[in-house]
Amino acid sequence: MQNVKTEPWWKRRLEIFESGYIASEYQQPLLAFLGDTMKVELIDYTHNAFENIVRAARGCYGNEDKEMSYEENKNLIRAMINAEHSPIEFGEAIFYISGISRACANQLNRYRHTSQAQKSMRYTDSSKESFVHPISCLKISDACPDVVKTCTEFYNKLVKAGVPREDARYYLPMGMTTSLHLKCNFRELLHILRQRLDQHAQWEVRQVAQKMLNIARDNWPWLVEEFEV
Ligand SMILES: Cc1cc2nc3c(=O)[nH]c(=O)nc-3n(C[C@H](O)[C@H](O)[C@H](O)COP(=O)(O)OP(=O)(O)OC[C@H]3O[C@@H](n4cnc5c(N)ncnc54)[C@H](O)[C@@H]3O)c2cc1C
């Protein structure tokens, strides 16, 4: 009888992604054990941000109660953004970003003008997390999923033997998924988008930034006009 060798399931997924989803070297999709895990959700935001920003901007000139058209107000906000003035900070948003790798979260953690709260590896079981495989690695080696399995099995072994989770986690790879709440004002949001939508940023954090931009477009189109082509 012929020996039928079955391909690992993720190889088929890779083919599907490669058949059109990848637009460029920099826009690789996520490929996780449990599906595409990245999610960016808007939890809350300043509901009258437009009015708050306009009022703060006008207050600089001592005419905070002046009647102006929507277009004039929009132009005023645009001028504040271009001049990097502080009134734009009078709007803020809270995002919940989940299913991203720890490598990606590290990049977000660098923003000092954000407030963040990230899922603890002390209080949760990290072996239950998904894993984000860069396609560049999957293309080179079939062993990628096995390496992750070895690491998570070793982690479980350590925890079972009584090692605290916060010590056992040292043996887990950076591709393990995590989640975090991120709060920032609109000035910082624009800063993050400018840095992380740029083609020099890594593909995964660019996807996070793209999802944040989509949310901004839906809710505060007047804020993100600079990203429209
Ligand atoms: C493509 C790319 C590659 C990167 N590579 C590396 C790398 O190899 N190694 C590495 O360590 N990091 C790297 N980073 C991270 C980068 O250096 C920043 O730490 C990160 O992008 C956060 O930016 P930020 O400091 O401007 O943001 P925030 O911390 O949010 O600060 C926003 C702005 O506030 C001002 N500010 C904040 N704190 C201070 C301060 N203490 N003094 C003066 N002004 C301040 C600055 O104007 C700053 O731009 C990279 C980032 C990108 C986008």
The ligand as an SDF file (V2000), in Angstrom:
LIG
                    3D

 53 58  0  0  0  0  0  0  0  0999 V2000
   10.6610   51.0870   12.9490 C   0  0  0  0  0  0  0  0  0  0  0  0
   11.0460   51.1890   14.4030 C   0  0  0  0  0  0  0  0  0  0  0  0
   12.2140   50.5870   14.8450 C   0  0  0  0  0  0  0  0  0  0  0  0
   12.5790   50.6830   16.2000 C   0  0  0  0  0  0  0  0  0  0  0  0
   13.7390   50.0770   16.6210 N   0  0  0  0  0  0  0  0  0  0  0  0
   14.1170   50.1940   17.9220 C   0  0  0  0  0  0  0  0  0  0  0  0
   15.3380   49.6000   18.4070 C   0  0  0  0  0  0  0  0  0  0  0  0
   16.0750   48.9790   17.6560 O   0  0  0  0  0  0  0  0  0  0  0  0
   15.6360   49.7180   19.7280 N   0  0  0  0  0  0  0  0  0  0  0  0
   14.8480   50.4290   20.5980 C   0  0  0  0  0  0  0  0  0  0  0  0
   15.1800   50.5350   21.7740 O   0  0  0  0  0  0  0  0  0  0  0  0
   13.6970   50.9840   20.1730 N   0  0  0  0  0  0  0  0  0  0  0  0
   13.3100   50.8940   18.8730 C   0  0  0  0  0  0  0  0  0  0  0  0
   12.1340   51.4590   18.4540 N   0  0  0  0  0  0  0  0  0  0  0  0
   11.2800   52.1160   19.4600 C   0  0  0  0  0  0  0  0  0  0  0  0
   11.4830   53.6310   19.4300 C   0  0  0  0  0  0  0  0  0  0  0  0
   12.8270   53.9940   19.7100 O   0  0  0  0  0  0  0  0  0  0  0  0
   10.5630   54.2920   20.4650 C   0  0  0  0  0  0  0  0  0  0  0  0
   10.9430   53.8810   21.7710 O   0  0  0  0  0  0  0  0  0  0  0  0
    9.1120   53.9200   20.2890 C   0  0  0  0  0  0  0  0  0  0  0  0
    8.7790   53.9570   18.9360 O   0  0  0  0  0  0  0  0  0  0  0  0
    8.2360   54.8850   21.0800 C   0  0  0  0  0  0  0  0  0  0  0  0
    8.3320   56.1540   20.4750 O   0  0  0  0  0  0  0  0  0  0  0  0
    8.4170   57.4850   21.3180 P   0  0  0  0  0  0  0  0  0  0  0  0
    9.5030   57.4680   22.3160 O   0  0  0  0  0  0  0  0  0  0  0  0
    8.4400   58.6230   20.3160 O   0  0  0  0  0  0  0  0  0  0  0  0
    6.9570   57.4700   22.0130 O   0  0  0  0  0  0  0  0  0  0  0  0
    6.5120   57.9880   23.4410 P   0  0  0  0  0  0  0  0  0  0  0  0
    7.2980   57.3720   24.5210 O   0  0  0  0  0  0  0  0  0  0  0  0
    5.0290   57.7940   23.5020 O   0  0  0  0  0  0  0  0  0  0  0  0
    6.8590   59.5210   23.4040 O   0  0  0  0  0  0  0  0  0  0  0  0
    6.1490   60.3970   22.5220 C   0  0  0  0  0  0  0  0  0  0  0  0
    6.9850   61.6400   22.3220 C   0  0  0  0  0  0  0  0  0  0  0  0
    7.1330   62.3070   23.5880 O   0  0  0  0  0  0  0  0  0  0  0  0
    8.4380   62.8690   23.6750 C   0  0  0  0  0  0  0  0  0  0  0  0
    9.1330   62.2450   24.7970 N   0  0  0  0  0  0  0  0  0  0  0  0
    8.6870   61.2080   25.5530 C   0  0  0  0  0  0  0  0  0  0  0  0
    9.5580   60.9270   26.5300 N   0  0  0  0  0  0  0  0  0  0  0  0
   10.5680   61.8080   26.3920 C   0  0  0  0  0  0  0  0  0  0  0  0
   11.7820   62.0170   27.0970 C   0  0  0  0  0  0  0  0  0  0  0  0
   12.1330   61.2700   28.1390 N   0  0  0  0  0  0  0  0  0  0  0  0
   12.5610   62.9980   26.6870 N   0  0  0  0  0  0  0  0  0  0  0  0
   12.2450   63.7890   25.6390 C   0  0  0  0  0  0  0  0  0  0  0  0
   11.1120   63.6280   24.9030 N   0  0  0  0  0  0  0  0  0  0  0  0
   10.3040   62.6550   25.2830 C   0  0  0  0  0  0  0  0  0  0  0  0
    9.1340   62.5830   22.3410 C   0  0  0  0  0  0  0  0  0  0  0  0
    8.9070   63.6760   21.4920 O   0  0  0  0  0  0  0  0  0  0  0  0
    8.4030   61.3680   21.8420 C   0  0  0  0  0  0  0  0  0  0  0  0
    8.4750   61.2070   20.4370 O   0  0  0  0  0  0  0  0  0  0  0  0
   11.7490   51.3960   17.1130 C   0  0  0  0  0  0  0  0  0  0  0  0
   10.5920   52.0040   16.6530 C   0  0  0  0  0  0  0  0  0  0  0  0
   10.2260   51.9050   15.3220 C   0  0  0  0  0  0  0  0  0  0  0  0
    8.9510   52.5710   14.8690 C   0  0  0  0  0  0  0  0  0  0  0  0
  1  2  1  0
  2  3  1  0
  2 52  2  0
  3  4  2  0
  4  5  1  0
  4 50  1  0
  5  6  2  0
  6  7  1  0
  6 13  1  0
  7  8  2  0
  7  9  1  0
  9 10  1  0
 10 11  2  0
 10 12  1  0
 12 13  2  0
 13 14  1  0
 14 15  1  0
 14 50  1  0
 15 16  1  0
 16 17  1  0
 16 18  1  0
 18 19  1  0
 18 20  1  0
 20 21  1  0
 20 22  1  0
 22 23  1  0
 23 24  1  0
 24 25  2  0
 24 26  1  0
 24 27  1  0
 27 28  1  0
 28 29  2  0
 28 30  1  0
 28 31  1  0
 31 32  1  0
 32 33  1  0
 33 34  1  0
 33 48  1  0
 34 35  1  0
 35 36  1  0
 35 46  1  0
 36 37  1  0
 36 45  1  0
 37 38  2  0
 38 39  1  0
 39 40  1  0
 39 45  2  0
 40 41  1  0
 40 42  2  0
 42 43  1  0
 43 44  2  0
 44 45  1  0
 46 47  1  0
 46 48  1  0
 48 49  1  0
 50 51  2  0
 51 52  1  0
 52 53  1  0
M  END
$$$$
